[in-house]
Amino acid sequence: MMSTTTSRTAVSTARPAAPLPGSRLATAGLFALAAMLPFSASPAAATPAAVHQVIAAARLQTDAITAELGRAQHDAAALTTVLRAEVTEAVESASAAAEQARAALAAASSATSSDVGAGAISDEDRASVELADAQVALEAASAHLRHVTSLITDSGSSVPASLQDLAAHVDELRGETAR
């Protein structure tokens, strides 16, 4: 059995990965985007134009989420006080996730547009972290929306179409179909 100290030493003495060559920066960006968005092409074959196309599609989804936020909040007014509060929290969660996704997409776009060099790799790393954070926020928002939808259904009320649309847009941005 290997001791914890030995395994930590092995990890800490491992050589860091070599910087990505400039021709692979777009591919690395697409790997980060692929965690958040569906993309049928092979990441290894990605071009900067393909990455920007995926970013543009994701921006359209974040815009659709933003458009649905107000409608969902307005439609919640017809629900009971408790359900209205739950919907408000879910809408705020989706709003925060959409803003985080928007910022991450801007960082990814900037990183794929950067010139090759130390700054480009730093931008790429930053974009990857931001995209991962956005994915976590979108996962949480999606779970919150499913929970609220379930509460509304269990109460005997009908789920507002705007809330269903909001959940569908969040799920699409996350790269999954609605459940």
JOJO-V401740 format. One record per run of one state. SS is the DSSP state (H for helix, E for strand, C for the rest). FROM is the first residue (numbers start at 1). TO is the last residue. Records with the same first field share a line. If there is no record, write none. Layout:
SS=FROM-TO + FROM-TO
This chain:
C=1-3 + 14-21 + 35-42 + 46-47 + 79-80 + 114-117 + 155-160 + 175-179
H=4-13 + 22-34 + 43-45 + 48-78 + 81-113 + 118-154 + 161-174
